[in-house]
Amino acid sequence: MTTLVIAEHNNAELIASTLNTVAAAKAIGGDIEVLVAGEGCQAVADAAAKIEGVSKVLLADNAAYAHQLPENMGLLIAELGKNYSHILASASTNGKNYMPRVAALLDVDQISEISGVDSADTFTRPIYAGNAIATVQSSASVKVITVRSTGFDPVSGEGGSASVENVSSAQDAGVSSFVGEELAKSDRPELAGADIVISGGRGMQNGENFEMLYKLADKLGAAVGASRAAVDAGFVPNDMQVGQTGKIVAPNLYVAVGISGAIQHLAGMKDSKVIVAINKDEEAPIFQVADYGLVGDLFELVPELESKV
């Protein structure tokens, strides 16, 4: 039994969620191999070779995989993956993009966003916005799985000594091409992997008021997120959205400011270690999951909090 883990990376660095995915593979058991597909990504392969528990790294370095277009990635992973018992990828935007294609090409079912492993063929995953946990058993010859990274503690990124093997396959479907991308750049930590997250909701009233959260975040070394209501209102860009239809986070500290606590938002952050809520409505649902709650005007409480940090 051997599991193939698809590395999450940007061609220069290995993304931390790969370590959580390897942890899920470790829970399944058997050998673990990692596929690094990209262009000019030798450094990523070298980093993957150091991951605890990895026995081999497959490096597919080709222009066809430079931007991880799902059509090309799907063909590559399906070609290699048919020889494995399990194929795992992080439930990131990329993973959600190409893994369904892999499952279709292999003619098997996909098991999405697992948060636990019961055995090699039985897994747990959240349903109904995390209000229930489903136990799913698969008899597929190859189990195609996306992993909710917040459900698994990451393995160590050091200490391993896996070999790196080049893969010559260049799967170019020829049906899509990369045109361009606009990336939001920030000195703050990336939202999904931050130790501290401060999120604002509809109560922030407008985008300018998020400056209060940015100042506090900069003092704490935190990432800044938002509820869907704040994103839909145009206060902040959608890459800041935390929730069922946004990013799933589980930081050591989550501060919810002006967020009522709709079930869709809770699904994206309720696994946080410590939750602090600031809201003027003492009946707000967010207080039901908060470890600490401040009832009051956020426009007074946040600046006061920032001044004391």
C-alpha positions as CSV (number, residue, x, y, z in Angstrom):
1,M,0.0,0.0,0.0
2,T,1.5,3.3,-1.2
3,T,0.1,6.8,-1.0
4,L,0.9,9.5,-3.5
5,V,0.7,13.0,-2.0
6,I,0.4,16.0,-4.4
7,A,2.7,18.8,-3.2
8,E,1.2,22.3,-2.9
9,H,3.7,24.9,-3.9
10,N,4.4,28.0,-5.9
11,N,7.4,26.7,-7.9
12,A,9.8,28.3,-5.4
13,E,8.5,27.1,-2.0
14,L,6.6,24.2,-0.5
15,I,3.3,25.4,0.9
16,A,2.8,24.3,4.6
17,S,-0.5,22.5,3.9
18,T,1.6,19.8,2.2
19,L,2.8,18.8,5.7
20,N,-0.8,18.3,6.9
21,T,-1.6,16.2,3.8
22,V,1.4,14.0,4.5
23,A,0.2,13.6,8.1
24,A,-3.1,12.3,6.7
25,A,-1.2,9.9,4.5
26,K,0.8,8.7,7.5
27,A,-2.5,8.0,9.4
28,I,-3.5,5.8,6.4
29,G,-0.3,3.8,6.7
30,G,2.1,2.3,4.1
31,D,4.7,4.1,2.1
32,I,4.4,7.8,1.2
33,E,5.6,9.3,-2.1
34,V,5.2,13.0,-3.0
35,L,4.6,14.4,-6.5
36,V,6.1,17.9,-7.2
37,A,4.7,19.1,-10.5
38,G,5.7,22.6,-11.8
39,E,8.4,24.4,-13.7
40,G,11.8,25.3,-12.3
41,C,10.8,23.7,-9.0
42,Q,13.9,21.6,-8.1
43,A,14.1,23.6,-4.8
44,V,10.5,22.4,-3.9
45,A,11.4,18.8,-4.6
46,D,14.5,19.1,-2.4
47,A,12.3,20.5,0.4
48,A,9.8,17.7,-0.1
49,A,12.5,15.1,0.2
50,K,13.2,16.4,3.8
51,I,9.6,15.8,4.9
52,E,9.3,13.3,7.7
53,G,8.0,9.9,6.5
54,V,8.4,10.5,2.8
55,S,10.2,7.6,1.0
56,K,10.4,9.1,-2.6
57,V,9.8,12.4,-4.4
58,L,8.6,12.4,-8.0
59,L,9.6,15.6,-9.8
60,A,7.7,16.5,-13.0
61,D,9.5,19.7,-14.1
62,N,7.9,20.9,-17.3
63,A,6.4,24.0,-18.7
64,A,3.0,22.2,-19.0
65,Y,2.8,22.3,-15.2
66,A,4.1,25.8,-14.6
67,H,0.8,27.2,-13.4
68,Q,-0.8,23.8,-12.4
69,L,-3.6,24.1,-15.0
70,P,-6.1,21.4,-13.9
71,E,-6.5,19.9,-17.3
72,N,-2.8,19.1,-17.4
73,M,-2.4,18.2,-13.8
74,G,-5.3,15.9,-13.9
75,L,-3.8,13.9,-16.8
76,L,-0.4,13.6,-15.0
77,I,-1.8,12.6,-11.7
78,A,-4.2,10.1,-13.2
79,E,-1.3,8.5,-15.2
80,L,0.9,8.2,-12.2
81,G,-1.8,7.6,-9.6
82,K,-3.2,4.4,-11.1
83,N,-0.2,2.6,-9.6
84,Y,-1.1,3.8,-6.0
85,S,-3.6,2.8,-3.4
86,H,-4.4,6.4,-2.4
87,I,-3.9,9.8,-4.0
88,L,-4.1,12.7,-1.5
89,A,-4.0,16.5,-2.1
90,S,-4.8,19.5,0.1
91,A,-8.4,20.8,-0.2
92,S,-7.0,24.0,-1.5
93,T,-8.1,25.9,-4.6
94,N,-5.7,23.9,-6.6
95,G,-6.6,20.6,-5.1
96,K,-10.3,21.2,-5.6
97,N,-9.5,22.1,-9.2
98,Y,-7.7,19.0,-10.4
99,M,-8.6,16.2,-8.0
100,P,-12.2,15.7,-9.4
101,R,-10.7,15.4,-12.8
102,V,-8.3,12.7,-11.5
103,A,-11.2,10.8,-10.0
104,A,-13.1,11.0,-13.3
105,L,-10.2,9.8,-15.3
106,L,-9.6,6.9,-13.0
107,D,-13.4,6.2,-12.9
108,V,-13.6,6.2,-9.1
109,D,-15.4,8.3,-6.5
110,Q,-13.7,11.2,-4.8
111,I,-13.7,11.6,-1.0
112,S,-13.6,15.3,-0.3
113,E,-12.2,17.3,2.6
114,I,-11.5,14.4,5.1
115,S,-10.7,15.5,8.6
116,G,-9.9,12.1,10.0
117,V,-8.7,8.6,9.1
118,D,-10.4,5.6,10.7
119,S,-8.6,3.0,8.5
120,A,-7.1,2.6,5.0
121,D,-10.6,2.7,3.5
122,T,-12.7,4.6,6.0
123,F,-12.5,8.3,6.6
124,T,-14.4,11.1,8.4
125,R,-15.4,14.4,6.8
126,P,-17.6,17.3,8.0
127,I,-21.0,17.8,6.4
128,Y,-23.8,20.3,7.0
129,A,-21.3,23.2,7.5
130,G,-19.5,21.1,10.1
131,N,-22.5,20.4,12.2
132,A,-22.2,16.7,11.6
133,I,-19.4,14.3,10.8
134,A,-19.9,11.7,8.2
135,T,-18.0,8.4,8.1
136,V,-17.3,7.4,4.6
137,Q,-16.0,4.0,3.4
138,S,-14.7,3.5,-0.1
139,S,-14.1,0.2,-2.0
140,A,-12.4,2.0,-5.0
141,S,-9.2,0.5,-6.3
142,V,-7.6,3.9,-6.0
143,K,-8.9,6.3,-3.4
144,V,-8.8,9.9,-4.5
145,I,-9.0,12.2,-1.5
146,T,-8.7,15.9,-0.6
147,V,-7.6,16.7,2.9
148,R,-8.8,19.5,5.1
149,S,-5.5,20.6,6.5
150,T,-7.0,21.9,9.8
151,G,-7.9,18.3,10.7
152,F,-4.3,17.1,10.9
153,D,-1.3,18.3,12.8
154,P,1.6,18.8,10.3
155,V,4.5,16.4,10.2
156,S,8.0,17.8,10.5
157,G,9.5,19.4,7.4
158,E,12.9,18.3,8.4
159,G,14.7,15.0,9.1
160,G,13.6,13.1,6.0
161,S,16.0,11.9,3.3
162,A,13.9,10.7,0.4
163,S,15.3,10.2,-3.1
164,V,14.2,12.5,-5.9
165,E,13.2,10.8,-9.2
166,N,12.5,12.8,-12.4
167,V,9.2,12.1,-14.2
168,S,9.6,12.6,-18.0
169,S,5.8,12.7,-18.7
170,A,4.6,16.1,-20.2
171,Q,0.8,16.0,-20.3
172,D,-0.4,19.0,-22.1
173,A,-4.2,18.7,-22.8
174,G,-4.0,21.7,-25.1
175,V,-7.5,22.9,-24.1
176,S,-6.5,25.8,-21.8
177,S,-3.7,28.3,-21.4
178,F,-2.4,30.6,-18.7
179,V,-3.2,34.2,-19.4
180,G,-2.3,36.1,-16.2
181,E,-2.9,36.5,-12.5
182,E,-3.3,39.3,-10.0
183,L,-2.0,38.4,-6.6
184,A,-2.7,40.4,-3.4
185,K,0.7,41.0,-1.8
186,S,1.0,41.6,1.9
187,D,3.7,41.5,4.6
188,R,1.2,39.8,6.9
189,P,1.1,36.0,7.2
190,E,-0.9,33.9,4.7
191,L,-4.4,33.5,6.0
192,A,-4.7,29.7,5.9
193,G,-1.5,29.1,7.7
194,A,-1.4,32.0,10.3
195,D,-1.1,31.4,14.0
196,I,-3.3,34.4,14.7
197,V,-6.2,35.6,12.6
198,I,-8.3,38.7,13.1
199,S,-11.5,38.9,11.1
200,G,-14.0,41.6,10.5
201,G,-17.6,41.3,9.6
202,R,-20.6,43.5,8.6
203,G,-20.2,45.4,11.8
204,M,-17.1,47.1,10.4
205,Q,-19.5,49.2,8.3
206,N,-17.0,49.9,5.5
207,G,-13.6,49.0,4.1
208,E,-11.8,52.0,5.6
209,N,-12.6,50.8,9.1
210,F,-10.6,47.6,8.4
211,E,-7.6,49.8,9.0
212,M,-8.2,49.3,12.7
213,L,-7.8,45.5,12.2
214,Y,-4.7,45.9,10.0
215,K,-3.0,48.0,12.7
216,L,-3.8,45.4,15.4
217,A,-2.8,42.6,13.1
218,D,0.6,44.2,12.4
219,K,1.3,44.5,16.2
220,L,0.3,40.8,16.7
221,G,1.9,39.4,13.6
222,A,-1.5,38.2,12.5
223,A,-3.4,37.7,9.2
224,V,-6.6,39.5,8.5
225,G,-9.8,37.8,7.3
226,A,-13.4,38.7,6.9
227,S,-16.9,37.2,6.9
228,R,-18.8,36.6,3.7
229,A,-21.1,39.5,4.6
230,A,-18.1,41.9,4.6
231,V,-16.8,40.5,1.3
232,D,-20.2,40.7,-0.4
233,A,-20.6,44.3,0.8
234,G,-17.3,45.1,-0.9
235,F,-15.4,46.0,2.2
236,V,-12.5,43.7,1.4
237,P,-11.5,41.4,-1.5
238,N,-12.8,37.8,-1.5
239,D,-9.4,36.2,-0.9
240,M,-9.9,37.3,2.7
241,Q,-13.1,35.4,3.2
242,V,-13.2,32.9,6.0
243,G,-16.0,30.3,6.1
244,Q,-17.7,27.4,4.3
245,T,-17.3,29.1,0.9
246,G,-14.0,30.8,1.8
247,K,-10.9,29.7,3.6
248,I,-10.9,27.1,6.4
249,V,-8.6,28.3,9.3
250,A,-7.6,26.8,12.6
251,P,-5.2,29.3,14.2
252,N,-4.0,29.3,17.8
253,L,-6.0,32.6,18.2
254,Y,-9.0,33.8,16.2
255,V,-10.4,37.2,16.9
256,A,-13.9,37.9,15.4
257,V,-14.7,41.6,15.3
258,G,-18.3,42.7,14.3
259,I,-19.1,39.1,13.2
260,S,-22.5,37.8,14.2
261,G,-21.5,34.1,13.7
262,A,-23.6,32.7,10.9
263,I,-23.2,29.0,10.5
264,Q,-21.3,29.4,7.2
265,H,-18.7,31.5,9.0
266,L,-18.4,29.2,12.0
267,A,-17.7,26.3,9.6
268,G,-14.5,28.0,8.6
269,M,-13.0,28.9,12.0
270,K,-14.6,26.9,14.8
271,D,-11.6,24.6,15.1
272,S,-9.4,27.5,16.2
273,K,-7.7,26.8,19.5
274,V,-8.9,30.1,21.2
275,I,-11.7,32.2,19.9
276,V,-12.3,35.8,21.0
277,A,-15.4,37.7,19.9
278,I,-16.1,41.4,19.9
279,N,-19.7,42.3,19.2
280,K,-22.2,44.8,20.5
281,D,-25.0,42.2,20.4
282,E,-24.7,40.0,23.4
283,E,-27.1,37.5,21.8
284,A,-24.9,37.1,18.7
285,P,-24.3,33.4,17.9
286,I,-20.6,33.9,17.8
287,F,-20.5,34.0,21.6
288,Q,-21.7,30.4,21.7
289,V,-18.4,29.2,20.3
290,A,-16.2,32.0,21.7
291,D,-13.8,31.3,24.6
292,Y,-13.7,35.0,25.5
293,G,-16.3,37.6,24.6
294,L,-16.3,41.4,24.7
295,V,-19.8,43.0,24.4
296,G,-19.5,46.6,23.3
297,D,-18.8,49.0,20.5
298,L,-15.9,47.6,18.4
299,F,-14.9,51.2,17.4
300,E,-14.0,51.8,21.0
301,L,-12.8,48.3,22.0
302,V,-10.5,47.6,19.1
303,P,-8.4,50.9,19.4
304,E,-8.2,50.3,23.1
305,L,-7.0,46.8,22.6
306,E,-4.5,47.9,20.0
307,S,-3.1,50.6,22.4
308,K,-2.5,47.9,25.1
309,V,-0.7,45.4,22.9
